[in-house]
Amino acid sequence: MTRVSAKSAVPATALIVDDEADIRELIEITLSRMGVKTESAATLSEARGWLAERSFDFCFTDMRLPDGLGVELVEFVQKRHCGMPIAVITAYGNAQAAVESLKAGAFDFVSKPVDLAALRKLVETGLRLRSTPAANAPARPEAGEDQGGLLGHDPAMQQLRGLIERLARSQAPVHIHGESGTGKELVARLIHERGPRGSGPFVPVNCGAIPNELMESEFFGHLKGSFTGALRDKNGLFQSAEGGTLFLDEVADLPLHMQVKLLRALQERRVRPVGSEAELAVNVRIISATHRDLSALVASGAFRQDLYYRLNVIDVRTPALRERRGDIALLAQSILQRLASEAGMTATPTLDAAALQRLTSYDFPGNVRELENLLERAITLCDGERIEAGDLQLRGGGGESASTPSRGDAAPALDEQIEEIEKQAIRAALEKARYNKTRAAELLGMSFRQLRYRLKKLGMD
């Protein structure tokens, strides 16, 4: 039996709000066996009375109460008791109510009939917030290294760091959108690491790097003999991310047949391995990302609207580097220090005034990733002490330069340039790894399969 205890000798406490006595009793018994003391209320007004008298570590509320809706209590808690996780109990299949409660600030939700195993996992995750640094700390606007590499003084970056701290306390699905190279995976990792799932696995997957015929097996796993080549049982990505976070990068690349299966897995919180007759319960937080416009894809019929609303409960945008030019000097210095350390250099090369001016006036279609590649090349070309403008090898001037086509109608040209940047990064990694593809994949932060896919797609294999 799982028991949850606080770091101190004081047991955890929970408030249960539901007008059905049998539901209250079921949750009370389950929580008491976990070592959690409970109080109960049958109405909104009674719940507000309890919250006025004392503090709780956790709260459950039904969505429909005799004198109002559970989302009203969620909003009340956000205003008066924002440090307390509150979970909503919804009717089976009522995904819209669950989404509304999560947007209002609910920590998570559980559907009727209540699955006791899922209930216990939810409570364990929620109570871990009490020992998570982000739980009681204010949003941190600093630009320093303690932000996990999310550097910058620009107001957009300060707001982004504050939003990360708030999202870390929730289990709501998050969708991150922004141009390639703006740090979407970094944002996802920080949300994961600063929350109660931080000690669990963070499993990133590039949805565009999985062949269609293997997609269901990759996501949900398979049993031995379920298809040709299935030589053993295999866990899928959902099982690998159990207790942690599954990061679906480039989710817009999912084919429609897989979108249907993913939606069901998110709604039911269960997956069925290929070849199995039984479903497995999963406890996973979903964070997705793409550089494409999902709403436009929904309008064109290329992406399911129901899945869009299920993934896009909370929307996060990563700003382009050209939108925060004042941060370029800080980012460049941090990147140069890291590159110099990795190269074993005794001193970090500095940017002269002309080189810095060229960087700050350049539009960076590849964003921070392009800045990293550009500086890595410049370190190789410079005299070891100072990087001059010529070492950057930027074609054209600042603004909309020859190397930075205008946006909109020039999107195909921009895509070609980004592909060239990606090729340069892969070539550099292969050279550094002495053409060991496994090691090169590690340097690039991707799997061997993803690297093999990119090599083939870019015509480099």
N, C-alpha and C positions, 0 to 999 in steps of 0.2 A: 504494500500500500504506500502511495506517495504522500509524504508530509511536507508541508511548506512552513518554514519557520523564519522569523525575522532574525537579524543579526543580534538584536537585544533579546532580553528574556520575555518581552511583551509579545503575545501571540498576534498574528495578523487578524484583522477584522474586516467583515464585509457586510454591506447592506443589500438585501434582496427585496426588490419591488415588483410584485405581481399580484393581481387580484385573484388568481387561481391558487387555492390553498395547497393543492397537491403538487404544483410546480414549486412553490416556495419550500415545501417540506422536502422534496427531492433534492433541491439545490442545497438546502441547509444540512441534510444528512451527508451529502457528498463532501461539502466543505468542512464539516466537523471532523470527518475521517481524515482530512488533510491537515488537521490542527488549526483550522481557521474558525474564529468565533463569529457568529452571525446575529444580525437583527433583521426584522422583516417589516415590510409595509405593504398595504393593499392599494393605496392610492398615491397620487402625486403629492397631495397636501401632507399626507402622513410622512412621505419620504422627505419632503422639505423640512418637516418638523424634526426628524431624526438628524438631518444634516445641520440644522441650527444648533442642536444640543451637543453634538460630538463629531469627531472626525473618524473616517474609515479609510482603510487601505485599498478597498475595491468596492465596486457597486455593480449589481445586475438590475436591469429594469426591463419589464415587458414593453412591447411597442404600443399596445393599446391598454389603457387604464380607464377606470370609470370616470375620472375627472380630467382626462387629457391624454396626450401622447407621450411615449417614452422619450421622443426626441426633444420634448420640452425640458425634461429632466437633464438630458445630455447638455443642452444649452445652459441650463441653470448651473450645472457642475462646472462647465467651462468658465463661467463668470465668477463663481464663488469658491470653487474647490478645484482649481485647474490642475493640481498635482495628483488628483485621484483618478485612476483609470476607471472608466465606466463602460460596461459591455451591454449590448442590447439583445433581448430575446425576440426573435421574429418568427412569424408563421412560416411553415415549410414552403420553400419556393418563392417567398416574397423578396426577391433580390433587390427591388427598387427601395423597399423600406430599409434594408441593410445598407445600401449605398447612401441613402439620405442620412442615416444615423452616423455613418463614418465621416461624411462631409461635415456634419455638425460637431464632430470632435470625439465620437465614441472610439474607445480603444479597439474594440472588436465586436463581433456578434456571434450568436449561437442560434440555430434554428430549432423549432419544435418539430417532432418530439426530440427532446434534449438527449444528445449522445454524451453519456457520462465520461467516456475517455476523452472526447474533444473538450468537454467542460473542464476537466482537470488540467489538461494541457493549457487551456486558455488562462485559467487562474494562475498556474505556475508562471507563465510568461508575464502576466500582469503584475504579480507580486514581486517579480525580479526587478521591476522598475524602482523599487525602494532602495536597491543597492546599486543601481546604475548611476554613474556620475552625472549623466544628462538629466536625471530625474529631478533633481533639486537645484541644478545650476541654471543661472540665467543664460539666455541666448548669447553666444560669444561672437562679437563682431570683429575680433582681431584678425589681422592679415597674416599672422605668423605661422610657423611650422606646425604648431599644435593643432592647426586646422586640417591636418592630414594631407597637406599639399595644395589645398584649395586657397591659393594666395590671392591677395588683391585688396586695395583700399577703396576701390570704386563702390559707390552705394549699392549697385546691383549685386556685388559679391557679398557685401555685408548683409543684405537682405537674404541672400541665398544661404549663407551660413546660419542665420537665425532660423530660417525655415527648416533646415536640416535638423537642428536641435529639437524643434517641435514635432517634426515627422518621426523622429526616432522613438517618441513615446507612443506612437500609434501603430496599429497593425494594418491600417488601411492600405489598399493597393495604391502605388504611386506610379505615375507616368512621367518620365523625364524626356523633354524634347529640346532639341538644339542642333546646331550644325555639327558636322563631323569634326572631331578634335577639340570640343569644348569641355570635355571632362564628365560626360554623362555617367560612365561607369564609376568614376571617382566619387561622384555625388551619391550614387547608389551604395557604394561601400561605406561611406561615412554614415548614411542613414542606418545601415545595418550595424556597424560597429558601435554606434553611440546608443543603441537601443537594447532592450532586454534579450534580444536574440544574438547579441554581439559575440557570445561564446560559442554559438552554433556555426554551421558552415555557411559560407557565402558562395553560391554556385552560379557563375556567369555562363551564359550560352548565347552564341551568335545565331539567331534564328535563320539567317541567310546562309549559314555554312553547313546546314544539315540537309543531305539529300532527301527529297520528298518520300521516297520509299522506306527510309529508315526513321522518319520523324516520330511516328507513334512509339516505336521501340525505344528511341532515345529519351523521349519525355516520360514514358510510363513503365519502361522495362519490358522484359519478355521472359517466358519460360523456355527451358531447353526443349528443342524439337518443335517449337511453335512455327518455325519457317526455316527454309534452307539456309544453313549457316549459323543457326542458333544452337551452338554446341554446348551451351551452359545457361543456367539462369542468370539474368542480369538485371540489376536495379536501374531504374530510369533516373532522370534528373530530379524529379519530384522526391523520390526516395532519398537521393543523395543530399538533398537540401533539407531533410527532415529536421525540424527544430530551428531552422535558420531561414535564409532568404534565397529565393531563386530569381536571378536577374535575367530578364528576357531582353537582350540587346537586339536592335533592329527587328522589333516585333512585327513591323509592317510587312516583313518578308514572309510571314507565315501564310501558306496556302489556305484557301477557304475550308477545305475538309479538316485541316488541323485546327483551325479557329473554332470550329464546332466542338471538337473534343476538348480543347483547352477551356472553353467556356464552361462546359459541364464539370470539368475537374475543379475549376475555381468555385462554382456554385455549390457543388456537393462536398467539396474537400475530400474527395476520394478519387483514386485512379484504378484502372484495371489493366494490369500487365498484358501484353499480347500473348494469347494462348491460355489465359487464366479465366476461370469462371467466377472468381471471387474478386471483390473490390478491396482496396487497401485504404484505410484512413490516412491522410497526410496532414501534417502541421507545418505549413510553409507560408511565409510572407512573399508576395509577388511584387517585384518592382520591374517595370518595363521601360524601354527607351527606344527612340528612333530619331533619325534626322529628317524624316519625311513628315508631311502634314497628314496625320491620321484622319482628321475631320474631312479633308478633301477626299481621302480614299474611301471613307464611309459614304460620302455623297455619290461617288462614282460606282459604288457597289463592290469595290475591291477589298473592303474590310467590313466585317460584321458590326452593325450598330450596337447590338447587345453586348458584344465583347468589348467594344470601345468604351461603353459606359461602365463596364465592370472593371476595366483596367485603369480608366482615367478618373478614378474617384478623387484623387488629388493631383493637380497638374504642376509640374516644376519645369521652369525654363532655364537652361544654361546659356548665359550671354556669350555672344561672339566676341573674340578678342578685339576686333576693330571698334566695338562699342565701349571698350574700357582701355583706351590707349594709355591712360595714365598708369596702368599696372604693368605695362610691358617691361619697363626697366627693372622692377622688382622681380618679375618672373624670369627675365633673362639672367639676372644675377644668381638666382636660386638654381636655375638649370645649369649654368656654367660651373657653379660650385660642385654640383653633383657629377657632372661630366668629368671635371678635372680630377675629382676623387676617384671615380671609376677607372680613369686612365692612369692613375698613379702619379699625377703631376704634383710637384712640390708647391706650386702656387697657382691660383686661379686666374686665367687671362681676363683682362678687363676690356670693356667696349670703349673705344674712343668716342668723342663727341659726334663725329660725322656718322659713325656706325650706329650709334644710338638714335640719331635723328632719322636715319634711313629705316630703322626698325619701327619707330613710333609713327612714321608716315605711311608705312606699308599696310595693306588691308588684310593680310593673312587669311586667305580663303580656307586654309587648312587649320587655322586657329592655333591653339597651344601646341598641338602635335607637330604642326609645321614649324613653329618656332623652335621646338626641341631638335628637329632634324636639321634645321638651318644652322643652329649653333653648334651641333655636333660636327657638321662639315667645316664650319668656320674655325673651330679649335684645331682641326687637322691642317688647315691652310695657313693659319696665323704663325707669327714668330714665337709663340709660346707665352708671350707676356701681354700683348695687346692685340685686340681684334679691330681691324680697320674696315671701312665701308666696303672695300674691294673683296675682303675675305668672305663677306656675306653672300656674294654672287647673286644679288638680287637684280633681275632684269627690269629695266625701266625705272621710273621715279616713284614717288609716293602716290597715295590715293589710288585711283583706278589706273594702275600701272599696266605696262605691257604684259606683266605676268599675272595681273589680276583683272580678268575680264569683268565687264559690268554684269550685274545680276539680272534675273528675269529672263529675257530672251536668250541670254548667253549661257543658260544652265548647262547645256551639253559640253561647252568648252570648259566650264568650271569643273564638271565631273571628270573630264580628261586630265585637267591639271591635278586634281586630288588623287586620281589614279597614279599619276607620275610621282607624286609625293609618297604615296604608299609603296610604289616600286622602289624608290630610293631607300625608304626605311627598311624594307625587306632585304635589299642588296646589302645594306650596311650591317644588318643583323647576321646575315649569312657569312659575310666576310669576317665579322668579329667572332663568329662561332666556328670559323674554318669549315664552313659549308656542312656542318652538322645540323640537320634540319630540326631535330628534337631540341637542341640547345638554342637554335635561332628562334624557335617558337616560344621558348621560355623568356628570352630577351624581349620579345615583342608582346609578351603578356597574353598569348593565345595558346590553344592546344595544337598538337601536331596535325590533327585532322583539319583544323581551321587554316593552318599555314598551307597545307597541301591544297586545300580548296582555293585559297587566295592566289597561290602560284599558278594554278590551272586557269583561274578566271582572268588573271592579268597576263596570261601568255608567257609565264616565266618558268614553266616546268620543263 
